Each structure stands twice: as C-alpha cells, then as structure tokens.
Amino acid sequence: MSYKFYEYKNCSTCRKAQKYLEKKNIDFKPIAIRETPPTKAELKKMLKYMDGDIKKLFNTSGQDYRAMSLKDKLPKLTEAQALELLSQNGNLVKRPFLIGSHWGTVGFKEDAWKKNL
C-alpha cells in the first residue's frame, strides 16, 4: 500500500516520521504541504479517521492559525468552511499528514503508526 506523506521540510517531527517510514520500508510519496495542501476529499477522509474532530486537522501552534484568530473562529465555522480553509492554506494543516486508502493520521506518534502501518 502506498501513502501520501504531506510534510514541511523544516519540521523536525516530519523528518522523524519520514525516517520511520523509510526504516520500515513503507511506500510513500512525499508532498510539500505548504505548496500543495491536501485536497478537500483527502481532508474529508482524514476527518473520518480523526473521529470527526475538525480541530485535530489544524496546526493549532502555527503562526497562520494564531494570526487568523482561529481558536475563537473555528467553533463557529461549518465543516465545509473549515475544510475550505485547510485546502487553501497548507500552513493551517497539522503535519505530518499521512493518508492511504484505509488509514491516515496527522502528527507523528510512533505507537499509533506502528499499530496501523
């Protein structure tokens, strides 16, 4: 199975995750998340993997999230509005963002990856 691996090259967590994938010989395609954010379809799919919690898809510690005051605005947004924001601004998406045909996750928690990959 092949995965799409959305990452930011200056993110140390993304680098750890990539090394993990390489070490485990997992087939993946690296994609620069800032230049090419996940599609709305991929975001909807990931939302299901995250039990419908839209906040889990957001990089809540990022500058863009803070600059846009999304902490206060996010609860008032519809799912469609939130997905639109994420699909247009890769800086808002939590990374790494790993998605395949049957599983996906955001962030890097080795135990979860080990269990599912």
C-alpha positions in Angstrom: 0.0 0.0 0.0 1.2 3.5 -0.8 0.7 6.6 1.2 0.7 10.3 0.6 3.0 12.0 3.1 2.3 15.7 3.4 5.3 17.3 5.1 7.2 20.5 5.7 10.9 20.2 5.2 11.8 22.4 8.2 9.6 20.4 10.6 11.6 18.1 12.9 8.6 15.9 13.5 8.1 15.4 9.8 11.7 14.4 9.4 11.3 11.8 12.3 8.2 10.5 10.6 9.9 10.2 7.2 12.8 8.3 8.7 10.4 6.0 10.4 8.6 5.3 7.1 12.0 4.7 5.3 13.2 2.4 8.1 10.0 0.3 7.9 10.2 0.3 4.0 6.7 1.8 3.8 5.9 3.1 0.3 5.1 6.8 0.4 5.1 9.9 -1.8 6.4 13.0 0.0 4.5 16.2 -0.8 5.3 19.7 0.3 2.3 20.6 2.4 2.7 24.4 2.1 2.9 24.4 -1.7 0.4 21.6 -2.2 -2.2 21.2 0.7 -4.3 18.1 0.9 -7.4 18.1 -1.2 -10.9 18.6 0.2 -11.5 14.9 -0.5 -8.4 13.9 1.4 -9.3 16.2 4.3 -12.8 14.7 4.5 -11.3 11.2 4.5 -8.9 12.2 7.2 -11.7 13.8 9.2 -13.3 10.4 9.4 -10.0 8.9 10.6 -9.9 11.6 13.3 -13.4 10.6 14.5 -14.9 13.8 13.1 -12.9 16.2 15.2 -12.1 19.0 12.8 -9.7 20.7 15.3 -7.3 17.7 15.0 -6.7 18.6 11.4 -5.5 22.1 12.3 -1.9 23.1 13.1 -3.0 24.9 16.3 0.5 26.0 17.2 1.2 27.6 13.8 1.5 31.3 13.1 -1.3 31.4 10.5 -3.7 29.8 13.0 -2.9 32.4 15.6 -2.8 35.3 13.1 -6.3 34.3 11.8 -7.6 34.0 15.4 -8.9 30.5 14.5 -9.0 29.5 18.2 -12.1 31.7 18.5 -13.4 31.4 15.0 -13.1 27.6 14.5 -16.0 26.6 16.7 -18.3 28.9 14.6 -17.2 27.6 11.2 -19.1 24.9 9.3 -17.3 21.8 8.4 -17.3 22.9 4.7 -15.8 26.3 5.7 -13.1 24.7 7.8 -12.2 22.2 5.0 -12.0 25.1 2.5 -9.6 26.9 4.7 -7.4 23.9 5.2 -7.4 23.0 1.4 -6.3 26.6 0.6 -3.6 27.0 3.2 -1.1 24.2 3.9 0.3 26.1 6.9 -3.0 25.5 8.7 -2.9 21.7 8.3 -1.4 19.6 11.1 1.7 17.8 9.9 2.9 15.3 9.1 -0.3 14.3 7.3 -0.1 10.7 6.2 -3.0 9.2 4.2 -3.6 6.0 2.4 -6.6 4.1 1.2 -7.6 2.5 4.5 -5.8 4.6 7.2 -4.5 8.1 7.9 -3.3 10.2 10.7 -1.9 13.7 11.5 1.1 14.3 13.7 3.6 11.6 14.5 3.0 9.2 17.3 5.2 6.2 16.7 2.9 3.8 18.7 -0.1 4.7 16.5 1.9 4.4 13.3 3.4 1.0 14.4 -0.1 -0.3 15.1 -1.6 0.8 11.8 1.2 0.5 9.3 
